[in-house]
Amino acid sequence: MGLQLAWSNEQDKMEIGQELIDLLDRVLQIAGQAEGITEGEVALTFVDDEAIHELNRDYRGIDRPTDVLSFAMNESLEEEPEMEIVYELEEDEDLDDLTDVLGDIIISVDRAKAQSEEYGHSLEREIGFLFVHGFLHLLGYDHQDAASEAEMMGKQEAALAEVGLVR
Protein backbone atom coordinates (compact mmCIF):
# COMPACT_ATOMS: atom_id res chain seq x y z
CA MET A 1 0.00 0.00 0.00
CA GLY A 2 2.65 2.57 0.98
CA LEU A 3 2.10 5.99 2.48
CA GLN A 4 -0.83 7.62 0.69
CA LEU A 5 -2.39 11.06 0.58
CA ALA A 6 -6.16 11.31 0.18
CA TRP A 7 -7.37 14.87 -0.25
CA SER A 8 -10.53 16.88 -0.67
CA ASN A 9 -11.31 20.53 -1.26
CA GLU A 10 -14.20 22.04 0.66
CA GLN A 11 -13.51 25.71 -0.09
CA ASP A 12 -13.81 27.89 -3.18
CA LYS A 13 -11.29 30.67 -2.52
CA MET A 14 -8.29 28.90 -4.06
CA GLU A 15 -8.00 26.36 -6.81
CA ILE A 16 -6.15 23.28 -5.59
CA GLY A 17 -4.13 21.98 -8.52
CA GLN A 18 -2.43 18.65 -9.08
CA GLU A 19 0.98 20.35 -8.87
CA LEU A 20 0.33 21.35 -5.24
CA ILE A 21 -1.00 17.88 -4.39
CA ASP A 22 2.08 16.25 -5.95
CA LEU A 23 4.31 18.57 -3.91
CA LEU A 24 2.46 17.71 -0.70
CA ASP A 25 2.69 14.02 -1.53
CA ARG A 26 6.48 14.38 -1.88
CA VAL A 27 6.60 16.17 1.50
CA LEU A 28 4.55 13.34 3.00
CA GLN A 29 6.90 10.69 1.62
CA ILE A 30 9.99 12.52 2.91
CA ALA A 31 8.52 13.22 6.37
CA GLY A 32 7.19 9.67 6.57
CA GLN A 33 10.54 8.17 5.65
CA ALA A 34 12.30 10.35 8.23
CA GLU A 35 9.90 8.99 10.87
CA GLY A 36 10.01 5.38 9.68
CA ILE A 37 6.39 5.49 8.51
CA THR A 38 6.03 3.60 5.25
CA GLU A 39 2.38 2.54 5.39
CA GLY A 40 -0.86 4.36 5.97
CA GLU A 41 -3.15 7.04 4.67
CA VAL A 42 -3.34 10.70 5.56
CA ALA A 43 -6.59 12.49 4.77
CA LEU A 44 -6.10 16.17 3.91
CA THR A 45 -8.99 18.62 3.59
CA PHE A 46 -8.75 22.23 2.45
CA VAL A 47 -11.35 24.52 4.05
CA ASP A 48 -12.00 28.21 4.63
CA ASP A 49 -11.79 30.15 7.91
CA GLU A 50 -15.48 29.68 8.66
CA ALA A 51 -15.26 25.88 8.50
CA ILE A 52 -12.05 25.59 10.51
CA HIS A 53 -13.43 28.04 13.08
CA GLU A 54 -16.40 25.74 13.61
CA LEU A 55 -14.16 22.66 13.95
CA ASN A 56 -11.78 24.46 16.31
CA ARG A 57 -14.69 25.55 18.49
CA ASP A 58 -16.46 22.20 18.48
CA TYR A 59 -13.47 19.91 19.01
CA ARG A 60 -10.94 22.06 20.84
CA GLY A 61 -13.15 24.57 22.63
CA ILE A 62 -11.30 27.50 21.00
CA ASP A 63 -13.74 29.96 19.43
CA ARG A 64 -11.65 31.32 16.56
CA PRO A 65 -10.22 30.13 13.26
CA THR A 66 -6.83 28.45 13.20
CA ASP A 67 -4.46 27.49 10.40
CA VAL A 68 -4.33 23.70 10.73
CA LEU A 69 -6.05 20.98 12.73
CA SER A 70 -4.96 17.36 13.07
CA PHE A 71 -7.06 14.47 14.27
CA ALA A 72 -5.01 11.31 14.75
CA MET A 73 -6.78 7.98 14.51
CA ASN A 74 -4.64 6.50 17.29
CA GLU A 75 -5.21 9.13 19.99
CA SER A 76 -6.95 8.06 23.14
CA LEU A 77 -10.22 9.70 24.03
CA GLU A 78 -8.65 10.95 27.25
CA GLU A 79 -6.27 13.15 25.23
CA GLU A 80 -8.74 14.65 22.77
CA PRO A 81 -12.43 15.51 22.80
CA GLU A 82 -14.59 12.79 21.30
CA MET A 83 -15.31 13.29 17.64
CA GLU A 84 -17.06 11.26 15.02
CA ILE A 85 -15.20 10.67 11.77
CA VAL A 86 -17.22 9.00 9.04
CA TYR A 87 -15.48 7.30 6.13
CA GLU A 88 -17.42 6.11 3.14
CA LEU A 89 -16.21 2.75 1.89
CA GLU A 90 -15.72 2.21 -1.82
CA GLU A 91 -17.23 -0.93 -3.35
CA ASP A 92 -13.90 -2.75 -3.28
CA GLU A 93 -12.97 -1.72 0.30
CA ASP A 94 -13.78 -3.27 3.61
CA LEU A 95 -13.49 -2.05 7.18
CA ASP A 96 -10.01 -3.55 7.56
CA ASP A 97 -8.73 -1.02 5.00
CA LEU A 98 -9.41 1.77 7.51
CA THR A 99 -6.91 0.40 10.02
CA ASP A 100 -4.12 2.06 8.03
CA VAL A 101 -5.63 5.56 8.29
CA LEU A 102 -3.21 7.72 10.28
CA GLY A 103 -5.65 10.60 10.64
CA ASP A 104 -7.04 13.81 9.23
CA ILE A 105 -5.35 17.14 8.56
CA ILE A 106 -7.52 20.18 7.89
CA ILE A 107 -5.90 23.33 6.49
CA SER A 108 -7.55 26.74 6.26
CA VAL A 109 -6.64 28.23 2.90
CA ASP A 110 -7.61 31.68 4.25
CA ARG A 111 -5.13 31.41 7.15
CA ALA A 112 -2.42 29.92 4.90
CA LYS A 113 -2.73 32.82 2.46
CA ALA A 114 -2.62 35.46 5.21
CA GLN A 115 0.34 33.80 6.93
CA SER A 116 2.32 33.42 3.70
CA GLU A 117 1.95 37.16 3.15
CA GLU A 118 2.82 37.93 6.78
CA TYR A 119 5.95 35.74 6.72
CA GLY A 120 6.97 36.81 3.22
CA HIS A 121 7.11 33.40 1.57
CA SER A 122 5.06 31.53 -1.01
CA LEU A 123 1.60 30.14 -0.39
CA GLU A 124 2.92 26.72 -1.41
CA ARG A 125 5.58 26.93 1.30
CA GLU A 126 2.99 27.86 3.93
CA ILE A 127 0.63 25.07 2.93
CA GLY A 128 3.58 22.65 2.90
CA PHE A 129 4.60 23.81 6.37
CA LEU A 130 1.07 23.43 7.73
CA PHE A 131 0.77 19.99 6.14
CA VAL A 132 3.99 18.58 7.57
CA HIS A 133 3.18 20.23 10.91
CA GLY A 134 -0.18 18.45 10.91
CA PHE A 135 1.45 15.17 9.88
CA LEU A 136 3.87 15.32 12.81
CA HIS A 137 0.92 15.93 15.15
CA LEU A 138 -0.70 12.78 13.74
CA LEU A 139 2.44 10.91 14.82
CA GLY A 140 2.23 12.28 18.36
CA TYR A 141 4.60 15.25 18.22
CA ASP A 142 3.61 18.46 19.97
CA HIS A 143 5.07 21.87 20.74
CA GLN A 144 4.02 22.42 24.33
CA ASP A 145 7.51 23.48 25.45
CA ALA A 146 10.63 24.95 23.86
CA ALA A 147 12.41 21.61 23.43
CA SER A 148 9.49 19.85 21.71
CA GLU A 149 8.82 22.92 19.57
CA ALA A 150 12.45 23.02 18.44
CA GLU A 151 12.37 19.31 17.61
CA MET A 152 9.19 19.69 15.57
CA MET A 153 10.47 22.80 13.79
CA GLY A 154 13.69 21.01 12.81
CA LYS A 155 11.79 18.05 11.37
CA GLN A 156 9.41 20.35 9.47
CA GLU A 157 12.16 22.48 7.98
CA ALA A 158 14.20 19.41 6.97
CA ALA A 159 11.27 17.90 5.04
CA LEU A 160 10.42 21.22 3.39
CA ALA A 161 14.03 21.88 2.39
CA GLU A 162 14.19 18.55 0.55
CA VAL A 163 11.42 19.67 -1.80
CA GLY A 164 12.73 23.24 -2.14
CA LEU A 165 10.15 24.95 0.07
CA VAL A 166 12.55 27.23 1.91
CA ARG A 167 11.98 30.75 3.19
C-alpha positions as CSV (number, residue, x, y, z in Angstrom):
1,M,0.0,0.0,0.0
2,G,2.6,2.6,1.0
3,L,2.1,6.0,2.5
4,Q,-0.8,7.6,0.7
5,L,-2.4,11.1,0.6
6,A,-6.2,11.3,0.2
7,W,-7.4,14.9,-0.2
8,S,-10.5,16.9,-0.7
9,N,-11.3,20.5,-1.3
10,E,-14.2,22.0,0.7
11,Q,-13.5,25.7,-0.1
12,D,-13.8,27.9,-3.2
13,K,-11.3,30.7,-2.5
14,M,-8.3,28.9,-4.1
15,E,-8.0,26.4,-6.8
16,I,-6.2,23.3,-5.6
17,G,-4.1,22.0,-8.5
18,Q,-2.4,18.7,-9.1
19,E,1.0,20.4,-8.9
20,L,0.3,21.3,-5.2
21,I,-1.0,17.9,-4.4
22,D,2.1,16.3,-6.0
23,L,4.3,18.6,-3.9
24,L,2.5,17.7,-0.7
25,D,2.7,14.0,-1.5
26,R,6.5,14.4,-1.9
27,V,6.6,16.2,1.5
28,L,4.6,13.3,3.0
29,Q,6.9,10.7,1.6
30,I,10.0,12.5,2.9
31,A,8.5,13.2,6.4
32,G,7.2,9.7,6.6
33,Q,10.5,8.2,5.6
34,A,12.3,10.3,8.2
35,E,9.9,9.0,10.9
36,G,10.0,5.4,9.7
37,I,6.4,5.5,8.5
38,T,6.0,3.6,5.3
39,E,2.4,2.5,5.4
40,G,-0.9,4.4,6.0
41,E,-3.1,7.0,4.7
42,V,-3.3,10.7,5.6
43,A,-6.6,12.5,4.8
44,L,-6.1,16.2,3.9
45,T,-9.0,18.6,3.6
46,F,-8.8,22.2,2.4
47,V,-11.4,24.5,4.0
48,D,-12.0,28.2,4.6
49,D,-11.8,30.1,7.9
50,E,-15.5,29.7,8.7
51,A,-15.3,25.9,8.5
52,I,-12.0,25.6,10.5
53,H,-13.4,28.0,13.1
54,E,-16.4,25.7,13.6
55,L,-14.2,22.7,14.0
56,N,-11.8,24.5,16.3
57,R,-14.7,25.6,18.5
58,D,-16.5,22.2,18.5
59,Y,-13.5,19.9,19.0
60,R,-10.9,22.1,20.8
61,G,-13.1,24.6,22.6
62,I,-11.3,27.5,21.0
63,D,-13.7,30.0,19.4
64,R,-11.6,31.3,16.6
65,P,-10.2,30.1,13.3
66,T,-6.8,28.4,13.2
67,D,-4.5,27.5,10.4
68,V,-4.3,23.7,10.7
69,L,-6.1,21.0,12.7
70,S,-5.0,17.4,13.1
71,F,-7.1,14.5,14.3
72,A,-5.0,11.3,14.8
73,M,-6.8,8.0,14.5
74,N,-4.6,6.5,17.3
75,E,-5.2,9.1,20.0
76,S,-6.9,8.1,23.1
77,L,-10.2,9.7,24.0
78,E,-8.7,10.9,27.2
79,E,-6.3,13.1,25.2
80,E,-8.7,14.7,22.8
81,P,-12.4,15.5,22.8
82,E,-14.6,12.8,21.3
83,M,-15.3,13.3,17.6
84,E,-17.1,11.3,15.0
85,I,-15.2,10.7,11.8
86,V,-17.2,9.0,9.0
87,Y,-15.5,7.3,6.1
88,E,-17.4,6.1,3.1
89,L,-16.2,2.8,1.9
90,E,-15.7,2.2,-1.8
91,E,-17.2,-0.9,-3.3
92,D,-13.9,-2.8,-3.3
93,E,-13.0,-1.7,0.3
94,D,-13.8,-3.3,3.6
95,L,-13.5,-2.0,7.2
96,D,-10.0,-3.6,7.6
97,D,-8.7,-1.0,5.0
98,L,-9.4,1.8,7.5
99,T,-6.9,0.4,10.0
100,D,-4.1,2.1,8.0
101,V,-5.6,5.6,8.3
102,L,-3.2,7.7,10.3
103,G,-5.7,10.6,10.6
104,D,-7.0,13.8,9.2
105,I,-5.4,17.1,8.6
106,I,-7.5,20.2,7.9
107,I,-5.9,23.3,6.5
108,S,-7.5,26.7,6.3
109,V,-6.6,28.2,2.9
110,D,-7.6,31.7,4.2
111,R,-5.1,31.4,7.1
112,A,-2.4,29.9,4.9
113,K,-2.7,32.8,2.5
114,A,-2.6,35.5,5.2
115,Q,0.3,33.8,6.9
116,S,2.3,33.4,3.7
117,E,2.0,37.2,3.1
118,E,2.8,37.9,6.8
119,Y,6.0,35.7,6.7
120,G,7.0,36.8,3.2
121,H,7.1,33.4,1.6
122,S,5.1,31.5,-1.0
123,L,1.6,30.1,-0.4
124,E,2.9,26.7,-1.4
125,R,5.6,26.9,1.3
126,E,3.0,27.9,3.9
127,I,0.6,25.1,2.9
128,G,3.6,22.6,2.9
129,F,4.6,23.8,6.4
130,L,1.1,23.4,7.7
131,F,0.8,20.0,6.1
132,V,4.0,18.6,7.6
133,H,3.2,20.2,10.9
134,G,-0.2,18.4,10.9
135,F,1.4,15.2,9.9
136,L,3.9,15.3,12.8
137,H,0.9,15.9,15.1
138,L,-0.7,12.8,13.7
139,L,2.4,10.9,14.8
140,G,2.2,12.3,18.4
141,Y,4.6,15.3,18.2
142,D,3.6,18.5,20.0
143,H,5.1,21.9,20.7
144,Q,4.0,22.4,24.3
145,D,7.5,23.5,25.4
146,A,10.6,25.0,23.9
147,A,12.4,21.6,23.4
148,S,9.5,19.9,21.7
149,E,8.8,22.9,19.6
150,A,12.5,23.0,18.4
151,E,12.4,19.3,17.6
152,M,9.2,19.7,15.6
153,M,10.5,22.8,13.8
154,G,13.7,21.0,12.8
155,K,11.8,18.1,11.4
156,Q,9.4,20.4,9.5
157,E,12.2,22.5,8.0
158,A,14.2,19.4,7.0
159,A,11.3,17.9,5.0
160,L,10.4,21.2,3.4
161,A,14.0,21.9,2.4
162,E,14.2,18.5,0.6
163,V,11.4,19.7,-1.8
164,G,12.7,23.2,-2.1
165,L,10.1,24.9,0.1
166,V,12.5,27.2,1.9
167,R,12.0,30.7,3.2
